[in-house]
Amino acid sequence: MNRIDRLTAILIQLQSKKIVKAEEIASRFEISLRTVYRDVKALMEAGVPIGSEAGTGYFIVDGYHLPPVMFTEEEASAMMMAGKLVERMTDQSVRLAFDGALLKIKSVLNEAGKDHLESLQHHIEVGRPKMSRSHENHFLTELQKASASKQVARLQYCSNQQNEETQRDVEPIGLFYYSAAWHLIAWCRLRNGFRDFRCDRIKELTLTGEIFKPRSISTLQEYFNSLQQANIEMKTAVVLFDTNEARQVANSKHYFGFVSEEELEGQVKMKFLTSDFSMMARWLISYGRGIEIESPQELKDILLRLVEELQEHYFKLA
């Protein structure tokens, strides 16, 4: 990247957030801090109103905006690919917002760029099935607002275990995607503790307008760190997979709390941390004789019960 292009990119980066550290710029462009200082000075000499705070970073003075810039073909293509993921893995509120953003991107492309995206549209697909219509109301956009503004959200929530519906006032930390679903991590005032809510089980959502004060854990990373340290609501499972089966679960194992693995003769021993043995048992049963549960007994019992239910069901059909 030549210097002119880099100066333009730095200016865009400075407009992307309130404060940008010199280290962030250096890391992004793989340049030294001294080069960052020279580049910022060059922008200031060109008339760009850049302020700085010692030990904090640089910022653009309020009221200044860079005129619209053109997207490169690679950047537009990346947005198109992201759009395919958004279409399959989010709810309608996020899809509508992203579609609007993508239209704005297309509007500033030249004719060649527009033709490129139109052609690319038919050459990228995401294989994961769309979420069913019954799971359309995930309220992802409102939950993002609640997390960012530290606003209490009132949920009408359906528990999976008892299938009971409860009203919860929660203090959202953030959204996390795993096990093929979006989850809200939040402090639950009803249960007086941090809880993991599957967003497709939220039946109604209201933002109360009440602003809550951050607790000792206020970010997703802090939550995950505390979870690992205390293993809150998590249970350990050890499963032996035949070598061939181990290859088959290379991707899916991460959905069920995969922690580590150890290669043995003809087998791979895998350790998992999970809060739901029932869901894990339903996954393991599909591998038949290719797996052996080493521990715990609870998981073995659940798997045995599933086998007995299947046997009884098919005996009736015989």
Secondary structure, 3 states (H helix, E strand, C coil): CCHHHHHHHHHHHHCCCCCECHHHHHHHHCCCHHHHHHHHHHHHHCCCCEEEECCCEEEECCCCCCCCCCCCHHHHHHHHHHHHHHHHHCCHHHHHHHHHHHHHHHHCCCHHHHHHHHHHCCCCCCCCCCCCHHHCCCCHHHHHHHHHHCEEEEEEEECCCCCCEEEEEEEEEEEEEECCEEEEEEEECCCCEEEEEEHHHEEEEEEEEEECCCCCCCCHHHHHHHHHHHCCCCEEEEEEEEHHHHHHCCCHHHHHCEEEEEECCCEEEEEEEECCHHHHHHHHHHHHHHEEEEECHHHHHHHHHHHHHHHHHHHHHC
